[in-house]
Amino acid sequence: MTNITFNAVKREKAGKGAARACRREGRIPAVIYGGNKEPELISLNPVEVTKALDTFGFYDADIEVVVDGKSHKVICQDVQFHPVSDAPLHVDFLRK
């Protein structure tokens, strides 16, 4: 199994407009949910995400997301892709 680490930045707002604003800044919006905790909105570096998606077994990998110095152990639940360019648009992580 592969271990992957993402350095994330916390997002303040949720919704379509906030996600579009995040993409305009050149980042990929994402969310960490589950584990009987509140969902945490984050944004990821697109280079890190693209590199990780090319890794064999990405959806089965143990992923560590570091947000403001706090580490979250997660697995990738879903990735939404652009219909034409296949660029990742949004990532959902589930806490372990």
C-alpha positions in Angstrom: 0.0 0.0 0.0 1.2 3.5 -0.8 1.4 6.3 1.7 0.5 9.8 0.3 0.8 13.1 2.1 -1.0 16.3 1.1 -0.3 19.8 2.5 -3.7 21.5 2.6 -5.0 25.0 3.3 -8.3 25.4 5.2 -11.2 27.0 3.3 -13.7 29.2 5.1 -16.8 29.0 2.9 -18.8 26.1 1.4 -20.8 26.0 -1.8 -20.5 26.3 -5.5 -19.3 29.9 -5.5 -16.6 29.3 -2.9 -15.4 26.2 -4.8 -15.2 28.2 -8.1 -13.2 30.9 -6.3 -10.8 28.3 -5.0 -10.3 26.9 -8.5 -9.7 30.5 -9.8 -6.8 30.7 -7.2 -5.3 27.6 -8.9 -6.2 25.1 -6.1 -8.5 22.1 -5.9 -11.3 22.2 -3.4 -11.7 19.2 -1.1 -13.6 18.1 2.0 -12.7 15.7 4.9 -15.7 14.2 6.5 -16.7 11.2 8.7 -15.5 10.0 12.1 -18.4 11.7 14.0 -16.7 15.1 13.5 -17.7 18.1 11.5 -16.7 18.2 7.9 -13.5 20.2 7.2 -13.3 22.3 4.0 -9.8 22.4 2.5 -8.0 23.2 -0.7 -5.1 21.2 -2.3 -2.2 21.9 -4.5 -3.1 20.6 -8.0 0.4 19.3 -8.7 0.3 17.1 -5.6 -3.1 15.8 -6.5 -2.2 15.0 -10.1 0.9 13.2 -9.0 -1.0 11.2 -6.4 -3.7 10.3 -8.9 -1.0 8.8 -11.2 0.1 6.6 -8.3 -1.0 2.9 -8.5 -3.6 2.1 -5.8 -4.5 5.7 -5.0 -8.0 4.9 -3.9 -6.7 2.1 -1.5 -3.8 4.2 -0.2 -3.4 5.5 3.4 -3.4 9.3 2.9 -2.3 11.8 5.4 -3.7 15.4 5.0 -1.9 18.1 7.0 -4.0 21.2 7.7 -2.5 24.0 9.8 0.0 21.5 11.4 -2.8 19.0 12.3 -2.6 15.6 10.6 -5.7 13.7 9.4 -5.6 10.0 8.4 -8.0 9.6 5.5 -8.8 7.5 2.4 -10.0 8.9 -0.8 -13.8 8.5 -1.2 -14.3 10.2 -4.5 -12.7 12.5 -7.1 -14.7 14.5 -9.6 -13.1 15.2 -12.9 -13.7 17.8 -15.6 -15.7 16.2 -18.4 -13.4 17.4 -21.2 -9.9 17.9 -19.8 -10.0 15.2 -17.1 -8.5 17.6 -14.6 -9.5 16.9 -11.0 -12.2 19.4 -9.8 -13.0 18.2 -6.3 -11.8 15.5 -3.9 -13.7 13.9 -1.0 -11.8 12.3 1.8 -13.2 10.0 4.5 -11.6 9.9 8.0 -10.3 6.6 9.1 
